[in-house]
Amino acid sequence: MPNQPANVETAEPADTSSLSSAVEADAQLLSAQLQDIRSRLFPPSSTKTLRKLGSGEAAKLIGCSDGYLRQLDLSGEGPTPEKGVAGRRLYTLEQVHEIRELMAKVKPTYSRHRKTGERLQVIAVTNFKGGSGKTTTAAHLAQYLAMRGYRTLALDLDPQASLTSLLGLQPEFDVGPNETLYGAIKYEDEAPLKDVIRKTYFAGLDLVPANLELQEFEHETPRVLAEKRRSSDRLFFARVAHALATVDEDYDVVVLDCPPALGFLTLSALCAARSVLITIHPQMLDVASMSQFLHMTANLLAVVEKAGGDANYDFLRYLVTRYEPQDGPQTRIVGLMRSLFGERVMTNPMLKSTAVADAGITKQTLYEVGRENITRSTYDRAIESLDAVNSEVEELIRAAWGRA
């Protein structure tokens, strides 16, 4: 994408008579430009679509051989792939899911869906320091799980709505009043969560989007607490869990992208979660910040537990993000974390990579852009790191369900 976007109109002079008017004028100008960029990135409908998957990639996701997919195609069983250059077979993600479920009729282990007795796995991705890779982690984890065949819901709890933007919506244009999680957890006239959930262009991945409206929950909750409303349906920390319970049968995994602050939204998410991923950039200031985060979280959760809240987790893990193995100080900090926290530090770190940043320029993840659009060695290194992290989380989910 060029440094200067095309068709940029000269802005009218902003009203600078007050700071608020100047900032609002800049916000409107930026929003309009982002909308224009999206229109040019994803023509003709200005909406994101997922690329087709090669037969080798499709076979890897399903857990079978490329030859088996070829046999299915030749025999006319299952969906018909698109034929590309030199007869190369290309599958949509919907077709991958269809083939997986077709194979599961013969061998049930191909299906990733929850079985009776396996509870909904709700994973909160959190840290109250920005820049720790929290949204990048949440987006790639949600997409990985969807590609692997799990019915996945991504829930954006951050009023800044970065996950929402990454999954194809522009918060100020595409998300209206009561169309965020706030609509389902507010204290009066709440809507069913099903009415807020949106399908995405990523088959198997649904989204509860975010925008600035979520901040209302942070403002309303102190007022409600001051009014001493103590009935169980009014406890703020139970509202996210209650909303998710209404869609329990529809999903296997929910990924919560928490805001970078330890407010009422984050605390509610931690109480709704069954598992927690704490992202940490291995710099001393970030580690010191995490220490404060853990102290505050422990104190607040203790209060919640005394009030009857559930804060028991299937797993809690620290995920090292933006890691540069050749950086000596970072390596020492990671070693310190492993000596202190043992197996709670994930075995695989998420490596720092220009490939992720390059994909982000077009508001895409690494799973969306494809290997042909980025320097192959850079892409392969980054995707190997992402897959290793997400596979490790998948194994933790399966262990929580009691699966081998």
C-alpha positions as CSV (number, residue, x, y, z in Angstrom):
1,M,0.0,0.0,0.0
2,P,1.5,3.4,-0.9
3,N,2.5,5.8,1.9
4,Q,0.0,8.3,0.7
5,P,-3.5,6.8,0.2
6,A,-5.2,7.6,-3.1
7,N,-8.2,9.9,-3.4
8,V,-7.4,11.8,-0.2
9,E,-9.4,15.0,-0.2
10,T,-8.0,18.1,1.4
11,A,-9.6,18.5,4.8
12,E,-11.6,21.5,5.7
13,P,-9.8,23.6,8.4
14,A,-10.7,22.1,11.8
15,D,-12.5,24.1,14.4
16,T,-9.8,24.6,17.0
17,S,-11.8,26.9,19.2
18,S,-11.7,24.2,21.9
19,L,-9.6,21.1,22.4
20,S,-12.8,18.9,22.2
21,S,-13.8,20.3,18.8
22,A,-10.3,20.0,17.4
23,V,-10.0,16.3,18.6
24,E,-13.5,15.5,17.3
25,A,-12.7,17.0,13.9
26,D,-9.6,14.9,13.7
27,A,-11.5,11.8,14.7
28,Q,-14.0,12.3,11.9
29,L,-11.3,12.9,9.4
30,L,-9.4,9.8,10.4
31,S,-12.6,7.6,10.4
32,A,-13.5,8.8,6.9
33,Q,-10.0,8.0,5.7
34,L,-10.1,4.5,7.2
35,Q,-13.4,3.8,5.6
36,D,-11.9,4.9,2.2
37,I,-8.9,2.7,2.7
38,R,-11.1,-0.3,3.5
39,S,-13.1,0.3,0.4
40,R,-10.0,0.1,-1.7
41,L,-8.5,-2.9,0.2
42,F,-11.6,-5.1,-0.1
43,P,-13.4,-4.3,-3.3
44,P,-16.1,-4.4,-4.5
45,S,-18.2,-4.8,-1.4
46,S,-15.7,-3.2,1.1
47,T,-16.0,-6.4,3.2
48,K,-13.3,-8.9,4.0
49,T,-13.2,-12.3,2.5
50,L,-11.0,-15.3,3.2
51,R,-8.6,-16.6,0.6
52,K,-9.0,-20.1,-0.8
53,L,-6.8,-22.8,0.7
54,G,-4.6,-25.1,-1.3
55,S,-5.2,-28.8,-1.1
56,G,-2.1,-29.3,1.0
57,E,-3.1,-26.7,3.5
58,A,-6.7,-28.0,3.6
59,A,-5.4,-31.6,4.2
60,K,-3.2,-30.4,7.1
61,L,-6.2,-28.7,8.8
62,I,-8.4,-31.7,8.4
63,G,-5.7,-34.2,9.5
64,C,-5.7,-36.3,6.3
65,S,-3.4,-36.6,3.3
66,D,-3.6,-34.6,0.1
67,G,-4.0,-37.8,-1.8
68,Y,-7.2,-38.6,0.1
69,L,-8.7,-35.2,-0.8
70,R,-7.8,-35.9,-4.4
71,Q,-9.7,-39.3,-4.2
72,L,-12.7,-37.6,-2.7
73,D,-12.7,-35.1,-5.5
74,L,-12.3,-37.7,-8.2
75,S,-15.1,-39.9,-6.7
76,G,-17.5,-37.0,-6.5
77,E,-17.8,-37.3,-2.7
78,G,-17.9,-34.1,-0.7
79,P,-17.7,-30.5,-2.0
80,T,-16.1,-29.7,-5.4
81,P,-13.0,-27.6,-5.1
82,E,-12.2,-24.7,-7.4
83,K,-9.5,-25.6,-10.0
84,G,-6.7,-23.1,-10.3
85,V,-3.5,-22.9,-12.3
86,A,-2.3,-26.3,-13.5
87,G,-5.4,-28.0,-12.0
88,R,-4.4,-26.9,-8.5
89,R,-7.4,-27.6,-6.2
90,L,-8.5,-24.7,-4.0
91,Y,-11.0,-25.1,-1.1
92,T,-13.0,-22.6,0.9
93,L,-12.8,-22.9,4.7
94,E,-16.5,-23.9,4.6
95,Q,-15.6,-26.8,2.3
96,V,-12.8,-27.8,4.7
97,H,-15.3,-28.0,7.6
98,E,-17.8,-29.9,5.4
99,I,-15.1,-32.5,4.5
100,R,-14.1,-32.8,8.2
101,E,-17.6,-33.6,9.3
102,L,-18.1,-36.0,6.4
103,M,-15.0,-37.9,7.6
104,A,-16.2,-37.7,11.2
105,K,-19.3,-39.9,10.3
106,V,-16.8,-42.7,9.7
107,K,-14.3,-41.8,12.4
108,P,-15.8,-39.5,15.1
109,T,-12.3,-38.2,16.2
110,Y,-12.2,-36.0,13.1
111,S,-14.9,-33.8,14.7
112,R,-13.5,-31.1,17.1
113,H,-16.9,-30.3,18.5
114,R,-17.6,-30.7,22.3
115,K,-19.1,-33.9,23.5
116,T,-21.6,-34.4,26.3
117,G,-20.0,-33.4,29.6
118,E,-17.3,-31.2,28.0
119,R,-18.0,-27.6,29.1
120,L,-17.6,-24.5,27.1
121,Q,-14.0,-23.4,27.2
122,V,-13.8,-19.6,27.8
123,I,-10.3,-18.2,27.4
124,A,-9.5,-14.7,28.6
125,V,-6.5,-13.1,26.9
126,T,-5.4,-10.3,29.2
127,N,-2.8,-7.9,30.5
128,F,-3.3,-4.3,31.6
129,K,-0.3,-3.0,29.8
130,G,-0.7,-2.0,26.2
131,G,1.7,-3.4,23.5
132,S,1.9,-6.9,25.0
133,G,0.4,-8.5,21.8
134,K,-2.9,-9.2,23.5
135,T,-5.2,-8.6,20.5
136,T,-2.7,-10.2,18.0
137,T,-2.7,-13.3,20.3
138,A,-6.6,-13.3,20.6
139,A,-7.2,-12.9,16.9
140,H,-4.8,-15.5,15.7
141,L,-5.9,-18.0,18.4
142,A,-9.6,-17.5,17.5
143,Q,-8.9,-18.0,13.8
144,Y,-6.6,-21.0,14.4
145,L,-9.3,-22.7,16.4
146,A,-11.9,-22.0,13.8
147,M,-9.7,-23.4,11.1
148,R,-9.2,-26.5,13.1
149,G,-12.9,-27.1,13.3
150,Y,-13.9,-25.7,16.7
151,R,-17.0,-23.6,16.8
152,T,-15.4,-20.4,18.0
153,L,-16.7,-17.1,19.3
154,A,-14.4,-14.1,19.6
155,L,-15.6,-11.5,22.1
156,D,-14.1,-8.0,22.0
157,L,-14.3,-6.4,25.4
158,D,-11.9,-3.5,24.5
159,P,-13.6,-0.1,23.8
160,Q,-10.7,0.6,21.4
161,A,-12.1,-2.3,19.3
162,S,-8.8,-3.5,17.7
163,L,-10.0,-7.1,17.4
164,T,-13.3,-5.9,15.8
165,S,-11.3,-3.9,13.3
166,L,-9.0,-6.9,12.6
167,L,-12.0,-9.1,11.9
168,G,-13.4,-6.8,9.3
169,L,-15.7,-4.2,11.0
170,Q,-15.1,-0.5,11.4
171,P,-16.4,0.2,14.9
172,E,-17.7,3.8,14.3
173,F,-19.5,2.8,11.1
174,D,-20.5,-0.8,11.4
175,V,-21.4,-1.2,15.0
176,G,-24.4,0.7,16.3
177,P,-26.0,1.2,19.8
178,N,-26.6,-2.0,21.8
179,E,-24.6,-4.0,19.1
180,T,-21.7,-4.7,21.5
181,L,-21.4,-6.9,24.5
182,Y,-22.7,-3.9,26.5
183,G,-26.1,-4.4,25.0
184,A,-26.3,-7.9,26.6
185,I,-24.8,-7.0,30.0
186,K,-26.2,-3.6,30.8
187,Y,-28.3,-3.3,34.0
188,E,-31.6,-2.4,32.3
189,D,-33.3,-3.6,29.1
190,E,-30.4,-5.9,28.1
191,A,-30.7,-7.7,24.8
192,P,-30.1,-11.5,24.3
193,L,-26.4,-12.2,23.4
194,K,-27.6,-14.0,20.3
195,D,-28.9,-10.7,19.0
196,V,-25.4,-9.2,19.3
197,I,-23.3,-12.0,17.8
198,R,-22.3,-11.6,14.1
199,K,-21.1,-14.1,11.6
200,T,-17.7,-13.3,10.1
201,Y,-16.1,-14.0,6.8
202,F,-14.1,-16.7,8.6
203,A,-16.2,-19.9,8.6
204,G,-16.7,-21.2,12.1
205,L,-15.7,-17.9,13.8
206,D,-18.4,-15.6,15.1
207,L,-17.8,-12.1,16.7
208,V,-19.2,-9.9,19.4
209,P,-17.9,-6.6,18.2
210,A,-16.8,-3.6,20.3
211,N,-16.8,0.2,20.2
212,L,-16.8,3.1,22.7
213,E,-20.2,2.1,23.9
214,L,-18.5,-0.6,26.1
215,Q,-17.2,2.2,28.3
216,E,-20.7,2.7,29.6
217,F,-20.3,-0.4,31.6
218,E,-17.4,1.1,33.4
219,H,-19.4,4.2,34.2
220,E,-22.7,2.5,35.2
221,T,-21.3,-0.2,37.5
222,P,-20.1,2.2,40.2
223,R,-23.6,3.8,40.3
224,V,-25.2,0.4,40.6
225,L,-22.8,-0.6,43.4
226,A,-23.6,2.6,45.2
227,E,-27.2,1.8,45.0
228,K,-26.4,-1.4,46.8
229,R,-28.3,-3.7,44.4
230,R,-27.3,-7.1,45.8
231,S,-29.6,-9.5,44.0
232,S,-27.6,-12.2,42.2
233,D,-28.7,-11.0,38.7
234,R,-27.3,-7.6,39.5
235,L,-23.8,-8.6,40.5
236,F,-21.6,-7.0,37.9
237,F,-19.0,-9.7,37.8
238,A,-21.5,-12.4,36.9
239,R,-23.1,-10.6,33.9
240,V,-20.6,-11.7,31.2
241,A,-20.8,-15.3,32.4
242,H,-24.6,-15.2,32.4
243,A,-24.7,-13.8,28.9
244,L,-22.3,-16.5,27.7
245,A,-24.4,-19.2,29.3
246,T,-27.3,-18.3,27.0
247,V,-25.2,-19.5,23.9
248,D,-23.4,-22.4,25.7
249,E,-24.6,-25.0,23.2
250,D,-23.6,-23.0,20.1
251,Y,-19.8,-23.0,20.7
252,D,-16.9,-25.0,21.7
253,V,-14.5,-22.2,22.6
254,V,-14.9,-18.5,23.4
255,V,-11.9,-16.2,23.2
256,L,-12.2,-13.0,25.2
257,D,-10.0,-10.0,24.2
258,C,-9.8,-8.0,27.4
259,P,-9.1,-4.2,27.6
260,P,-5.6,-3.1,28.7
261,A,-6.9,-2.0,32.1
262,L,-8.1,-3.8,35.2
263,G,-11.6,-2.4,35.3
264,F,-15.0,-3.8,35.7
265,L,-15.0,-5.3,32.1
266,T,-11.7,-7.1,32.7
267,L,-12.8,-8.4,36.1
268,S,-16.1,-9.6,34.6
269,A,-14.2,-11.4,31.9
270,L,-11.9,-13.1,34.4
271,C,-14.9,-14.3,36.3
272,A,-16.5,-15.7,33.2
273,A,-13.4,-17.4,32.0
274,R,-12.5,-21.0,32.5
275,S,-8.9,-20.3,31.4
276,V,-6.5,-17.3,31.3
277,L,-3.7,-16.4,29.0
278,I,-1.6,-13.5,30.3
279,T,0.6,-12.0,27.5
280,I,3.9,-10.6,28.5
281,H,6.6,-8.8,26.5
282,P,9.9,-9.8,28.0
283,Q,11.2,-6.3,29.0
284,M,11.9,-5.4,32.6
285,L,9.3,-2.6,32.7
286,D,6.6,-5.0,31.3
287,V,7.5,-7.7,33.8
288,A,7.4,-5.1,36.7
289,S,4.0,-3.9,35.4
290,M,2.8,-7.5,35.3
291,S,3.8,-7.9,39.0
292,Q,1.4,-5.0,39.8
293,F,-1.3,-6.5,37.6
294,L,-1.1,-9.9,39.4
295,H,-1.3,-8.2,42.9
296,M,-4.3,-6.2,41.9
297,T,-6.0,-9.1,40.2
298,A,-5.5,-11.4,43.2
299,N,-6.9,-8.8,45.6
300,L,-10.0,-8.1,43.4
301,L,-10.7,-11.8,42.7
302,A,-10.5,-12.5,46.4
303,V,-13.3,-9.9,47.0
304,V,-15.3,-11.5,44.1
305,E,-14.9,-15.0,45.6
306,K,-16.2,-13.8,49.0
307,A,-19.2,-12.4,47.2
308,G,-19.9,-15.8,45.7
309,G,-18.1,-15.5,42.4
310,D,-16.3,-18.4,40.7
311,A,-12.6,-17.8,40.0
312,N,-11.5,-21.4,39.4
313,Y,-9.6,-22.0,36.2
314,D,-8.8,-25.0,34.0
315,F,-5.4,-23.4,33.3
316,L,-3.5,-20.2,33.6
317,R,-0.6,-19.6,31.4
318,Y,1.9,-16.8,30.7
319,L,2.6,-16.3,27.0
320,V,5.8,-14.6,26.0
321,T,5.1,-12.3,23.1
322,R,7.2,-10.3,20.6
323,Y,10.2,-12.4,21.7
324,E,13.6,-12.0,20.0
325,P,15.7,-15.0,20.9
326,Q,18.9,-13.2,19.9
327,D,18.3,-10.5,22.4
328,G,20.3,-11.3,25.5
329,P,18.3,-9.3,28.1
330,Q,15.0,-10.8,26.8
331,T,16.4,-14.3,27.0
332,R,17.4,-13.7,30.7
333,I,14.0,-12.4,31.5
334,V,12.3,-15.4,30.0
335,G,14.7,-17.6,32.0
336,L,13.7,-15.7,35.1
337,M,10.0,-16.2,34.4
338,R,10.5,-20.0,33.8
339,S,12.4,-20.4,37.0
340,L,9.6,-18.6,39.0
341,F,6.5,-19.9,37.3
342,G,7.6,-23.2,35.9
343,E,5.1,-24.9,33.5
344,R,2.7,-21.8,33.8
345,V,5.0,-20.2,31.3
346,M,4.1,-21.6,27.9
347,T,6.7,-23.7,26.2
348,N,6.4,-21.9,22.9
349,P,6.9,-18.1,22.7
350,M,5.3,-15.9,20.1
351,L,8.3,-14.5,18.1
352,K,8.5,-10.9,17.0
353,S,8.1,-10.8,13.2
354,T,7.8,-8.2,10.5
355,A,5.4,-10.7,8.8
356,V,2.7,-10.0,11.4
357,A,3.2,-6.2,11.0
358,D,3.2,-6.5,7.2
359,A,-0.2,-8.4,7.4
360,G,-1.5,-5.7,9.7
361,I,-1.0,-3.0,7.2
362,T,-4.0,-4.4,5.3
363,K,-5.8,-5.2,8.6
364,Q,-5.3,-8.9,8.1
365,T,-3.7,-11.7,10.2
366,L,-1.0,-14.0,9.1
367,Y,-3.5,-16.8,8.6
368,E,-5.3,-14.6,6.1
369,V,-2.6,-13.1,3.9
370,G,-1.1,-16.4,2.6
371,R,2.5,-17.4,2.0
372,E,2.8,-15.9,-1.4
373,N,2.3,-12.3,-0.2
374,I,5.2,-12.1,2.2
375,T,8.9,-13.1,2.0
376,R,8.7,-16.9,2.4
377,S,11.4,-17.4,5.0
378,T,9.9,-14.6,7.1
379,Y,6.4,-16.0,6.7
380,D,7.4,-19.6,7.5
381,R,9.2,-18.6,10.6
382,A,6.3,-16.5,11.9
383,I,3.6,-19.0,11.0
384,E,5.6,-21.8,12.7
385,S,5.7,-19.7,15.9
386,L,2.0,-18.9,15.8
387,D,1.0,-22.5,15.1
388,A,3.2,-23.8,17.9
389,V,1.6,-21.3,20.4
390,N,-1.9,-22.0,19.3
391,S,-1.4,-25.8,19.1
392,E,-0.2,-25.7,22.7
393,V,-3.3,-23.8,23.7
394,E,-5.4,-26.4,21.8
395,E,-3.8,-29.2,23.7
396,L,-4.6,-27.4,27.0
397,I,-8.3,-27.1,25.9
398,R,-8.4,-30.8,25.0
399,A,-6.8,-31.7,28.4
400,A,-9.4,-29.7,30.2
401,W,-12.0,-31.8,28.3
402,G,-10.3,-35.0,29.4
403,R,-9.2,-35.9,25.9
404,A,-5.9,-37.6,25.0
